[in-house]
Amino acid sequence: MSSKLLRGTFILTLGTILSKVLGLFYIIPFYAIIDKYDGTLFLFIYSLYDFY
């Protein structure tokens, strides 16, 4: 039982870390491509989306 729990925890941890790294590869070029005005609009709308 304990080894199954540790294995599942390890898999979830690796998945979370991989997700964060892939997010960095998306966000950094995204903000480099869009200008400041579009970035402001994106963050405004995303905060509303994130709230609901």
DRENDO-1510 file (C-alpha; in Angstrom, 1 decimal, always signed):
<recs>
REC; n; res; u; v; w
REC; 1; MET; +0.0; +0.0; +0.0 .
REC; 2; SER; +2.7; +2.5; +1.0 .
REC; 3; SER; +4.7; +1.9; -2.2 .
REC; 4; LYS; +1.6; +2.5; -4.3 .
REC; 5; LEU; +1.0; +5.7; -2.5 .
REC; 6; LEU; +4.6; +6.9; -2.9 .
REC; 7; ARG; +4.6; +5.9; -6.6 .
REC; 8; GLY; +1.4; +7.8; -7.2 .
REC; 9; THR; +2.7; +10.9; -5.3 .
REC; 10; PHE; +5.9; +10.8; -7.3 .
REC; 11; ILE; +4.0; +10.6; -10.6 .
REC; 12; LEU; +1.8; +13.5; -9.7 .
REC; 13; THR; +4.8; +15.6; -8.6 .
REC; 14; LEU; +6.6; +14.9; -11.9 .
REC; 15; GLY; +3.5; +15.8; -13.8 .
REC; 16; THR; +3.1; +19.1; -11.9 .
REC; 17; ILE; +6.8; +20.0; -12.5 .
REC; 18; LEU; +6.5; +19.1; -16.2 .
REC; 19; SER; +3.4; +21.2; -16.5 .
REC; 20; LYS; +5.1; +24.2; -15.0 .
REC; 21; VAL; +8.1; +23.9; -17.3 .
REC; 22; LEU; +5.9; +23.6; -20.4 .
REC; 23; GLY; +4.0; +26.7; -19.2 .
REC; 24; LEU; +7.2; +28.7; -19.1 .
REC; 25; PHE; +8.0; +27.7; -22.7 .
REC; 26; TYR; +4.5; +29.0; -23.6 .
REC; 27; ILE; +4.4; +32.2; -21.5 .
REC; 28; ILE; +7.8; +33.7; -22.3 .
REC; 29; PRO; +7.5; +33.7; -26.1 .
REC; 30; PHE; +3.8; +34.8; -25.8 .
REC; 31; TYR; +4.7; +38.0; -23.9 .
REC; 32; ALA; +7.6; +38.6; -26.3 .
REC; 33; ILE; +5.2; +38.4; -29.3 .
REC; 34; ILE; +2.4; +40.6; -28.0 .
REC; 35; ASP; +2.8; +44.2; -27.2 .
REC; 36; LYS; +2.1; +45.9; -23.9 .
REC; 37; TYR; -1.5; +46.9; -24.7 .
REC; 38; ASP; -2.5; +43.4; -25.8 .
REC; 39; GLY; -0.8; +42.0; -22.7 .
REC; 40; THR; -2.8; +44.2; -20.5 .
REC; 41; LEU; -6.1; +43.2; -22.2 .
REC; 42; PHE; -5.1; +39.5; -21.9 .
REC; 43; LEU; -4.4; +39.8; -18.2 .
REC; 44; PHE; -7.6; +41.7; -17.5 .
REC; 45; ILE; -9.8; +39.1; -19.3 .
REC; 46; TYR; -7.8; +36.2; -17.9 .
REC; 47; SER; -8.3; +37.4; -14.3 .
REC; 48; LEU; -12.1; +37.4; -15.0 .
REC; 49; TYR; -11.9; +33.9; -16.4 .
REC; 50; ASP; -9.8; +32.7; -13.5 .
REC; 51; PHE; -12.2; +34.2; -11.0 .
REC; 52; TYR; -15.2; +32.2; -12.4 .
</recs>
